[in-house]
Amino acid sequence: MAATVRRPSRVAKLPPRERILDAAEELFQSEGIRRVGVQAIAERAETTKMAIYRHFATKDALVAEWLRIVAADYQAAFDRAEAEHPDRPREQILALARFIADGLPEISYRGCPFINSLAELPDRSHPARQVIEEHKALQTRRLVGMCAAAGLPDPEQAAAEITFVLEGAQVSAHNGSIAQPGDRLMRIVEGIVDRAAR
């Protein structure tokens, strides 16, 4: 997913909470969660630490809210795929794959926000990690449903394979190990969803 592009002229126009989230997203994506302190976020958001704590009780709560927004963007991709391809589950799955493939150039620079965050948050009780795990569980359920609707013989296995390909493509794009990861991603997912036709 492409990260929000922050423009200096935009900062003053945003309400305080959105300024804080905008600044946090930019800093967490570019520098990592652990390396970014609340003071740095306050400076980037052109506000104060006190203002941040008025909106978010802790830095962990801010991280969790940022990841809820990222997760909502990914769930919106499912919603768009379903809306743009009603009753055509194969095309819905391919639209999701295209969403990831189109985002790989941004991923190659910053990395996947979920993968990066999981690497920094080993404690499974961390509220942000719980957001990621809930999002991934929902994503899997939705993908299994699409695979079942597409007539794939083993929807759970197909969804697992597609998930491995989507997430693996993001890692490969980030580390530069595979040429043309977007094209290859699409070919692999097409092969998985075309099993039903065979």
N, C-alpha and C positions, 0 to 999 in steps of 0.2 A: 504494500500500500504506500502510496506517495505521502510523504509527510507534509504538513501545512507549511507553506512558504511564508516566512515572517517578513513583513516590510516595515521599515521604521515609521512611516507615516501612519501605519495601521494601529500602532500601540496605543496612542492617546485616544483613539476613537473607540476602543473596546472597553466594556465595563471591567471593573477590577478583577472579578473572578476569571473572566475570559483572558484578560492580560496575563494573569498568573499561569493559567493552563497553557497558553500559547508559549510563554517563556519556558515553562517546564518542559513542554514537548520538545522544543528546539534544543535545549540543553541536555535533556536525558538522551535524546537521539544522537547528538553529536559527541557527548562526553561520557555518557553512562550515568546510571542512577547514583552509584556510590560516590563518584567523584564530584557530583554537583551538590552544593550546599544551599540551604534556604536563602542565605544572603545573596548568592549569585543569581538565584531566581528572582529575588526582590529587585535587584539592580536591573536585570534584563526586562522585567515587567514594569519598571519605573514606579515601584511602590516600596513598601516597607515590609520587614519580616513580620511585624505586628499585624499588618493587613493580611498577609498570607495566613497567619494563624487564626484570624477571624473567619476565614473561609474554609480552612482545612486544619483540623486539630493537630495533625502531625505531618511530617514529610511523607511518611508511609501512606497516609490517607490521600495526599496529593498524588503520589505515584499510582495508587489504586484508581483514583478518578481519571487520571490520564489514560491508563490502560482500559478503563471502561469505555472511554471515547474511541480509542483505537479499535476495541472489540466491536463497538456499534458500527463503525465504518465497514468492518468485515462482514457483519451480519447484514448490513445494507446491501452488500454485493450479492448475497443470497436473495434478498428481497427483489433486487433489480433483475436478477437472472430469472426468477419465477414470473415476474410481471412482464418481462420482455418476451418470454417464451412459454406462455401458458400451455399446460398440458403437453409439453415437449421436454421431458426430463433429460434426454440426451443433450439437447441444446443448452439446457440449464447448467448441466455439469460442465460442458465446454465453455460456457460463459464465465463460470467461476474460474476455470483454468486460465482463461484469457485475462481475467482480472489480475491473477497472480503473475502471469507472463508479462503483462504490460507494466507491472510494478517492479520487475526485476532490475531495470537500470537504477532505480532509486535504492533498492535493496543492496545492489552491488556497492553502493557508497556507504550507506548507513547500517545495513543489516536489518533483519526482521526485528521489530520492537519486542515481540513476544519471546523469541529465542534469546535476544540480548538480555532481556529482563530476567528470564529464568536462570541464565548463567550468573546473574548478580544476586539472585534471591534464592539461596538453597533451602531456606526454612519454609517448609510447606504450609506453615501457619501464617505466613506473612499475608496481609490482606491483598496485596497486589498479585501475589502468586495465586491466591484463591480466585481472583478475577480471571486470570489466564486459564486456569484449569476449568472453571465453569464455562468460559467462552469456548474452549476447545471441545468440551463435552457436547455443548449445543451444536457446534459446527459439525461434529461427527454424526450426531443424530439426524441433522438436516441432510447431510450427504448420504447417509444410509437410506433415508427416505427417497431421495432422488434416484439412487441406484436401484432400489426396489421398484420404483415407478418406471424406470427405464427397462425393466425386465432382465436385469443382470442376474445370473443364476445364484450367486452368493453375494447379496448386497453388502454384508458386513465386510467380507474379504475385499470386495471391489472398493469400498469406501476407504479401507485401510491402505490399499495400494495407491489410490489417488492421493490420500493424505501424505503418504511417504514421498510421493513424487513432488507434490506441491511444496512441502516443507524442505525436501532435499534440494529442489531447484533453487530455493531461496538461499540455502547455505552455500551451494555451489556458485551461485551468482556473486555472493559476498566474497568468497575466497578465490574466485576467478579460475576454478579448476576445470570448468567445462565451457567450451565454446558454444555460442548460440543457445544458451539455456532455455530461452523462451520458446524457440521453435521446437527444440527437443522435448520440452515439457508438453507442448500441445500434441505432438505425435504420440507420445506415450499415453496420455490420457485418452486420446481418440482410440487407440488400440484397446484400452480397457473397456471403454463404453461400447465399442463395436462388437464385443463378444456376443452380446444378445443377438445380433444380426446373423452371427455364424451359427 
